[in-house]
């Protein structure tokens, strides 16, 4: 991780890291790079305020933000949004997450009760990981906060999977040293987040065809229903 140089309430100055982003490295080298060391290092740094309690509301909000960003955001320009406009996507995000609200409230409360607070990055996308030889660095810590490990993992994994062209990428959950509760939650909700990113052409290497995008939206809809029907 970059060294902290200076900060106050208005700015944050950190060490400059030379290298290329993980996204660029995957695009140019077309190889499966293992970032497990980065994730493990991140999660080994427990939040130092021992009195800090996890907020289920913050956990839930982070799940919602990641879900929305995978559908509606992305590293490419807005013209690459395919069949569905940003406005319609935002309506879909709002309605679908409202449909799953009770389910994610239960998940968030369960995690808040059973897990430790960790110092999370808060915006763990592929352009915030710098590759320099065999070393990886996490940059842009402005949105860091105290939360559960899944909040970072569930946003990072779908991006890594889709760009590496391996939709099962890093599904060896042992990489992350998760508890049994975390592992169960991650296995249950990961298909939802993976299908969410599949609908967003901004994250793909190549332009989606009409049928590919339509298929992605159907899979997302099915996974929303599966979350609703699964036993908690």
C-alpha positions in Angstrom: 0.0 0.0 0.0 1.2 3.6 -0.7 2.7 5.5 2.2 0.6 8.4 3.7 2.5 11.7 3.2 0.1 14.3 4.6 -3.6 14.9 5.2 -6.2 17.1 6.8 -10.0 17.3 6.5 -9.8 18.7 2.9 -7.1 16.6 1.2 -5.1 13.4 1.3 -1.5 13.1 0.0 -0.1 9.7 -0.6 3.0 8.2 -2.2 3.1 8.2 -6.0 3.2 4.6 -7.4 4.6 3.9 -10.8 3.2 1.1 -12.9 0.0 0.3 -14.8 -3.5 -0.4 -13.6 -4.6 -4.0 -13.2 -7.3 -3.3 -15.8 -4.8 -2.3 -18.4 -2.5 -5.2 -17.5 -5.4 -7.7 -18.1 -6.4 -6.0 -21.3 -2.9 -5.9 -22.8 -1.5 -9.2 -21.5 -4.7 -11.3 -21.6 -3.5 -13.3 -18.7 -5.0 -14.3 -15.4 -3.2 -12.4 -12.7 -3.6 -13.4 -9.1 -4.5 -10.5 -6.8 -5.1 -12.7 -3.7 -2.0 -11.2 -2.0 -3.5 -7.7 -2.3 -6.8 -8.8 -0.9 -5.3 -10.7 1.9 -3.0 -7.8 2.9 -6.0 -5.5 2.9 -8.1 -7.7 5.1 -5.2 -8.5 7.5 -5.3 -4.9 8.5 -8.2 -4.9 11.0 -9.8 -1.6 11.8 -7.7 -0.3 14.7 -10.5 1.3 16.8 -11.5 -1.6 18.9 -14.6 0.3 20.1 -15.9 0.7 16.6 -19.1 -1.3 16.0 -20.2 -2.4 12.6 -23.3 -0.7 11.3 -25.7 -3.0 9.4 -27.0 0.1 7.6 -23.6 0.9 6.3 -23.0 -2.7 5.2 -26.4 -2.7 3.4 -25.6 0.7 1.8 -22.3 -0.7 0.5 -24.0 -3.7 -1.0 -26.5 -1.4 -2.8 -23.8 0.9 -4.1 -21.7 -1.9 -5.5 -24.7 -3.4 -7.2 -25.7 -0.1 -8.7 -22.2 0.7 -9.9 -21.8 -2.6 -11.6 -25.0 -2.0 -13.6 -24.7 1.7 -14.3 -21.1 2.8 -13.9 -17.8 1.6 -15.4 -14.4 2.6 -16.8 -15.6 3.4 -20.3 -17.6 6.4 -21.6 -21.4 6.7 -21.4 -21.9 6.0 -25.1 -21.1 2.3 -24.4 -24.3 1.5 -22.5 -25.9 -0.7 -25.1 -29.7 -1.3 -25.1 -30.6 0.3 -21.8 -30.0 4.0 -21.1 -28.5 5.2 -17.8 -31.9 6.6 -16.7 -33.6 3.3 -17.2 -30.8 1.4 -15.5 -31.1 3.6 -12.4 -34.8 2.9 -12.3 -34.1 -0.8 -12.5 -31.5 -0.6 -9.7 -33.9 1.3 -7.5 -36.8 -1.1 -8.0 -34.8 -4.4 -8.0 -32.9 -3.5 -4.8 -36.2 -2.4 -3.2 -37.6 -5.8 -4.1 -34.6 -7.4 -2.3 -34.5 -4.9 0.6 -35.6 -7.3 3.3 -33.2 -10.0 2.2 -30.2 -7.7 2.2 -31.2 -6.1 5.6 -31.2 -9.7 7.0 -27.8 -10.4 5.5 -26.4 -7.1 6.7 -27.6 -7.6 10.2 -26.2 -11.1 10.3 -22.8 -9.9 9.2 -22.8 -7.0 11.6 -23.5 -9.4 14.5 -21.0 -12.1 13.6 -18.1 -10.4 12.0 -15.2 -8.1 12.9 -14.8 -4.6 11.4 -12.1 -4.3 8.8 -10.4 -1.3 7.3 -11.8 -1.4 3.8 -10.8 0.4 0.6 -14.3 1.4 -0.3 -13.8 1.6 -4.1 -11.9 -1.5 -5.1 -12.1 -1.4 -8.9 -9.3 -2.5 -11.2 -8.1 1.0 -12.0 -7.3 1.4 -8.3 -4.8 -1.5 -8.3 -1.4 -0.7 -9.7 0.8 -3.5 -11.0 4.6 -2.9 -10.8 6.4 -6.1 -11.8 5.3 -8.7 -9.3 4.0 -6.2 -6.8 0.5 -4.8 -6.4 -0.5 -1.5 -4.8 -3.9 -0.2 -3.8 -4.4 3.5 -4.5 -7.1 6.2 -3.9 -8.2 5.6 -0.3 -10.5 8.6 -0.1 -13.6 6.4 0.3 -12.2 4.0 2.9 -14.4 3.0 5.9 -15.0 0.4 8.5 -17.0 -2.6 7.2 -17.1 -6.3 6.5 -14.7 -7.9 4.0 -17.5 -8.9 1.6 -18.3 -5.3 0.9 -14.9 -4.9 -1.0 -14.8 -8.5 -2.4 -18.3 -8.4 -4.0 -17.4 -5.3 -6.0 -13.9 -6.5 -7.0 -14.6 -10.1 -8.0 -17.1 -9.6 -10.8 -14.8 -7.0 -12.5 -11.8 -9.3 -12.2 -13.8 -12.2 -13.6 -15.3 -10.5 -16.6 -12.0 -8.9 -17.7 -9.9 -12.0 -17.2 -12.5 -13.9 -19.3 -12.8 -16.4 -16.5 -16.2 -16.1 -14.9 -15.1 -18.5 -12.2 -12.0 -16.5 -11.4 -10.8 -16.6 -7.8 -13.8 -18.6 -6.7 -11.5 -20.5 -4.3 -13.0 -18.7 -1.3 -10.0 -19.8 0.8 -8.1 -16.9 -0.8 -9.8 -14.5 1.4 -9.8 -16.4 4.8 -13.5 -15.8 5.3 -15.6 -17.1 8.1 -18.2 -19.7 7.5 -21.0 -17.0 7.7 -19.1 -14.7 5.2 -18.4 -17.6 2.8 -22.1 -18.7 2.8 -23.3 -15.1 2.1 -20.7 -14.6 -0.6 -21.6 -17.8 -2.4 -25.3 -16.8 -2.3 -25.0 -13.3 -3.6 -22.0 -13.5 -5.9 -24.1 -14.7 -8.9 -26.3 -11.6 -8.5 -23.4 -9.3 -8.8 -21.7 -11.2 -11.6 -24.9 -11.1 -13.6 -25.2 -7.4 -12.8 -21.9 -6.5 -14.4 -22.7 -8.7 -17.4 -25.4 -6.3 -18.4 -23.0 -3.4 -18.5 -21.0 -3.0 -21.8 -18.6 -0.6 -20.2 -16.9 -3.4 -18.3 -16.6 -5.8 -21.3 -13.6 -6.2 -23.6 -15.7 -6.3 -26.8 -19.1 -4.7 -27.7 -22.0 -6.9 -26.7 -24.4 -8.2 -29.3 -28.2 -7.6 -28.9 -28.7 -11.3 -27.8 -25.7 -11.2 -25.4 -27.1 -8.2 -23.6 -30.6 -9.5 -23.6 -29.4 -12.8 -22.2 -27.5 -10.9 -19.5 -30.6 -9.0 -18.4 -32.6 -12.2 -18.2 -29.9 -13.9 -16.1 -29.9 -10.9 -13.7 -33.6 -11.0 -13.4 -33.5 -14.8 -12.6 -30.8 -14.2 -10.0 -32.9 -11.5 -8.3 -35.7 -14.0 -8.0 -33.2 -16.7 -6.7 -32.1 -14.3 -3.9 -35.7 -13.8 -3.0 -36.5 -17.5 -2.9 -33.3 -18.8 -1.2 -33.4 -19.9 2.5 -31.6 -17.5 4.8 
